[in-house]
Amino acid sequence: MAMMLSKMQPDPHGMFDFLRDLIVTEDGLVLFLLGLIVTMEIVDFLSGTFAAMINPDIDYRSKIGINGLIRKIMGIILLTVLIPMSVLLPEQTGVAFLYTIYVGYLILTFKSLVENYGKAKGDISIFANVIVALEKLVRNEPRTLDTSKNSGTIQPEKLKADLGEGNIYFEGEPHDDSK
């Protein structure tokens, strides 16, 4: 066995090269994004289920989980239906349309993953900069970070997180404190 391993040549392409090769074409990019969304949705469902199981402040009910799973499946179906619809748009706008919708969906799913982590009593402050950057992408409006204390980082008082519920919101963003 050791002799066999020593004769094996290392693969010149690593994992990142493989992933980059997948998105060389427009078709590959769209299918890669859709596959990433499906993977993240599965992880989101599982992390939400685990958070509800381990957090005593959350009432774990299977009906809520089933409804969430059904919504995720319906979302994936809708995202898939957009692929043939995008062909009806002129020239490259169809791919740009899909890319925009899919990246937006990815951002929202990532935010949900972070919220689930918060519900599981994890420290979500490590994701503050990522969430702010993603929020800026989704909203496409300028948001400034308080750089008076640490250059380029969000200050803890700017990120509000209810770890019991895992909800994330920013100052100035509408939210309901009565929950």
C-alpha positions in Angstrom: 0.0 0.0 0.0 2.8 2.4 0.9 4.5 1.7 -2.4 1.3 2.3 -4.3 0.9 5.7 -2.5 4.4 6.8 -3.3 3.9 6.1 -7.1 0.8 8.3 -7.2 1.4 11.7 -8.8 -0.1 14.7 -7.0 -3.1 16.2 -8.8 -2.0 19.5 -10.3 -5.5 20.8 -9.7 -6.7 21.4 -6.2 -10.2 21.8 -4.9 -10.4 25.5 -5.7 -9.2 24.9 -9.3 -11.9 22.2 -9.6 -14.6 24.7 -8.4 -13.3 27.4 -10.7 -13.5 25.0 -13.6 -17.1 24.3 -12.8 -18.1 28.0 -13.3 -16.2 28.7 -16.5 -19.4 28.6 -18.6 -22.6 30.4 -17.9 -24.4 27.1 -17.7 -21.9 25.8 -15.2 -22.2 29.0 -13.1 -26.0 28.8 -12.9 -25.9 25.1 -12.0 -23.2 25.6 -9.5 -25.2 28.4 -7.8 -28.3 26.3 -7.8 -26.4 23.3 -6.3 -24.9 25.6 -3.7 -28.3 26.9 -2.8 -29.7 23.4 -2.4 -26.7 22.5 -0.2 -27.1 25.6 1.9 -30.9 25.0 2.3 -30.3 21.5 3.6 -27.7 22.8 6.1 -30.1 25.6 7.0 -33.0 23.2 7.7 -30.7 20.9 9.7 -29.2 23.7 11.7 -32.6 25.2 12.5 -33.8 21.8 13.6 -30.7 21.3 15.8 -31.0 24.8 17.3 -34.7 24.2 18.2 -33.7 20.9 19.8 -30.9 22.2 22.0 -32.3 25.7 22.9 -34.8 25.4 25.7 -36.3 28.8 24.8 -37.5 27.4 21.4 -40.6 25.2 21.3 -39.6 22.3 19.0 -42.6 21.2 17.0 -42.3 18.9 14.0 -45.1 20.8 12.1 -43.0 23.9 12.1 -40.1 21.9 10.7 -42.2 20.3 8.1 -43.7 23.6 7.0 -40.2 25.1 6.8 -39.0 22.1 4.7 -41.9 22.5 2.3 -41.2 26.2 1.9 -37.5 25.4 1.1 -38.6 22.8 -1.5 -41.0 25.2 -3.1 -38.3 27.8 -3.2 -35.9 25.4 -5.0 -38.6 24.5 -7.5 -39.2 28.2 -8.2 -35.5 28.9 -8.7 -35.3 25.9 -11.0 -38.3 27.1 -13.1 -36.5 30.4 -13.6 -33.8 28.6 -15.7 -36.0 28.0 -18.8 -37.8 31.3 -18.3 -34.4 33.1 -18.4 -33.9 32.0 -22.0 -36.8 34.3 -23.0 -34.9 37.3 -22.0 -32.7 39.0 -24.7 -29.1 38.1 -25.1 -27.1 37.8 -21.8 -29.8 39.4 -19.6 -31.2 36.0 -18.8 -28.0 34.8 -17.2 -27.6 38.1 -15.3 -31.1 37.8 -14.1 -30.5 34.2 -12.8 -27.2 35.2 -11.2 -28.8 38.2 -9.4 -31.7 36.1 -8.1 -29.5 33.2 -7.1 -26.9 35.3 -5.3 -29.6 37.2 -3.4 -31.1 33.9 -2.4 -27.7 32.7 -1.2 -27.2 35.8 0.9 -30.6 35.3 2.6 -29.8 31.7 3.2 -26.4 32.5 4.7 -28.1 35.1 7.0 -30.5 32.3 8.1 -27.6 30.0 8.8 -26.0 32.6 11.1 -29.4 33.2 12.8 -29.7 29.5 13.5 -26.2 29.5 14.9 -27.3 32.4 17.2 -30.4 30.4 18.2 -28.0 27.5 19.2 -26.3 30.1 21.5 -23.3 30.5 19.2 -21.3 33.7 19.1 -22.6 35.4 16.0 -20.4 38.5 16.4 -17.7 36.9 14.4 -20.0 37.1 11.4 -20.9 40.8 11.9 -18.6 42.1 9.1 -19.8 39.4 6.6 -23.5 40.2 7.4 -22.9 44.0 6.9 -21.2 43.4 3.6 -23.9 41.1 2.4 -26.6 43.5 3.5 -24.9 46.2 1.5 -25.0 43.9 -1.6 -28.7 43.1 -1.2 -29.9 46.6 -0.4 -27.5 48.3 -2.8 -27.5 51.3 -0.6 -24.5 52.9 1.1 -24.1 51.8 4.7 -21.2 53.1 6.8 -19.4 51.3 9.5 -18.4 53.0 12.7 -14.7 53.1 12.3 -14.0 55.3 15.3 -12.8 52.4 17.4 -11.5 49.8 15.0 -10.8 50.5 11.4 -13.3 48.8 9.1 -15.2 46.7 11.6 -18.7 46.9 12.9 -19.0 47.8 16.5 -20.9 45.4 18.8 -23.4 48.0 19.7 -24.3 48.4 16.0 -25.3 44.7 15.7 -28.3 43.6 17.7 -28.7 39.9 18.2 -31.3 38.1 20.3 -29.5 34.9 20.9 -32.7 33.3 22.3 -34.4 33.7 19.0 -31.3 34.2 16.9 -32.7 37.1 15.0 -30.2 39.6 13.5 -31.0 43.2 12.7 -29.1 46.4 12.3 -29.7 49.8 13.9 -32.2 51.7 11.8 -33.7 48.5 10.5 -37.3 47.9 11.4 -37.8 45.1 13.9 -40.3 44.0 16.5 -39.0 44.0 20.1 -42.3 42.6 21.5 -41.4 39.0 20.6 
